[in-house]
Amino acid sequence: MLNILKPGRAIFLLALYVCFFTNITHAESDEIAMTLSGIDFFSGFQQSELELLAGIADLRPAGDGEYLFTQGIMSDSLYILIEGRASVFSHGQFIVSLEAPQVLGEVELVDRRKASADVVISGNSRVIGFKYDELLKVLNNNCELGFKFMKKIAAVLSERLLNMNP
């Protein structure tokens, strides 16, 4: 049925579904959309796209020592670190400390492999989480949004590769 709808209507209907059939309140969704709009990763996204993403997102505190990813374990979420820091470890060796805002879990989103490193919260932080399956469904059903999002993911991966070889 969505195939015969115009993209704008499909986004509206999906946002309507998310508002009425998920646990996210309108106020939480608005707060998440506003937060996303202030993060460079989401520059160039339309307000309706941010609202659609906010409808499937979870904004929550992340405590000191919390593992967002455990090396060798499959993850089900992409995170945006919006406040605080996270440390990355590979085989127990410290690799890098990341300060907000940061996208975390982008490699696993692209290739659905087990986590390539431990990502551990340092201090009190806040994250916005997206379940991979829900995120990919939204991106697949909204081609322009999907293209923008994956282009931004490619830019993050490119930057991280360049930073490995200064």
N, C-alpha and C positions, 0 to 999 in steps of 0.2 A: 504494500500500500504506500509506503514512503517513497517508492521509486517514482510515483506519478506526482508527487508533491514538489513544489518549488523549494529550493534550498532554504529560503527564509522561513517558510511554513514548517518545514521539517525541524529546523532548529527551535522554532516556537513550540511545536508540539512536544518535542523531546524535553524542553525546559519545563513545560507544563506538567508532563509526566513526572519529572524529577521532583518538582515542587510538591505534588500531591501524593506521591507513592514512595517517598524516601523519608528517612528520619531527619533530614537536614531542614531546619527551620528557615523561613524567609530571611530573618535577621542574620542568622549564621551565614547563609548564602551571600547576602549583601556584603557582610564583613569580609568574606573570602574574596569576592569579586573585587572589592576595593583594595584589598591587600595585593592581589595579583596585579592590578593595574599599576601599582607602584614598583613592580619588579622589572628590571631591564629585560629579562627573558620574555616577558609578555608584551613588550613594546610592539606596536603595530597590530595588536589584536583589537577587534571591535568589542564594544561593551557587551553586545549580545553573546559573543563568543566567550568572554570572560565569565558572564553569568551562567552560561551552559557548563563550562568547566567547574565553576564554583558549586553547581548543583550536584556534582559527583565527588566533591572533595571533602576532606575531613581536616579541620583546623584543630590542633591539639598541642598541649605542652609536651616537651620531651625532656626527661630528667637526666642529670649527670650520670654518665656510665651506661645509659640505655643504648643497646645495639639496634640500629636501624637495619643493618645488613650484617650477616655472619658469613664469612668466607666459606664457600663450598655448599651453602644452603640456598635453595631456591627462594626467591622473594616474590611477593605478589603486589608490591607497591613502588611507585615513584614518589619521591619526596622533594618538596621545596623547603629548604632550611630558610626560614624567614627571620629568625632572631637567634643569635648565639653562634656556637661553633661546633664543629664535628671533627674528629680525628680519623684518619684512614690508616689502617694497618694491613700489611700483607705478610702472612706466615709469622705473625707476632712482631714484625719489624714496623716501626713507625714510618709512614710514607710522607704524609702532609697533614697540616691542619687547615681546615676550610672555615671561612667566616661567611655568615649570611650576607646577602642571599646567595644560595647555591642550589643547583639541581643535583639530586642524588638518586642513583639507580637508573640512570639513562642507558647504560650499557645493557643492563638486564631487560629494559623495555624493548630495545632494538632486537636483541638476539635470544632472549628468554633462556639464558644460561644461568647456572648457579652463580651466586655473588662472587666476584673476583677478589674481594677484600672485605675486611671488617670495617664498618663505619660506625663509630661510637660517639655519642653526644658528649661534649665537654661543657660542663656547667649547665645552667638552666637555659633551655632553648624552646623555640616554637617551630612546628613544622606544619605544612599542608601536605596531606597524603592523597594520592590517587591510586586506587586499585587498578592494576594493569588491565584486567579484562574490561572494566567499565570505561576506562580511558580509551582503550583501543576501539571499543564499540562506538563511542562518541566520535573519535577521529575518523573512523571508517565511514560513518554515516554523514559526515560533513567534510567533503573533500577540501574545501578552501582552508578550513580550520586545521584539518589533518596535515595539509601541506605546510602551513605556517609552523605548526607545532614541531613536526619532524625536521623542518629546516633549522629551527632553533636548537633542537637536539643535536643535529649534525654540527652546528657551530660550537656547541659546548664540547662535543667530542674532539673536534678539530683543535680548539684552544687547548684542551688538556694534552693532546698529543704534542702540540708545539711546545708547551711548557715542560714536557719531559726531555726535550732535546734543545736546550737553550743555545 
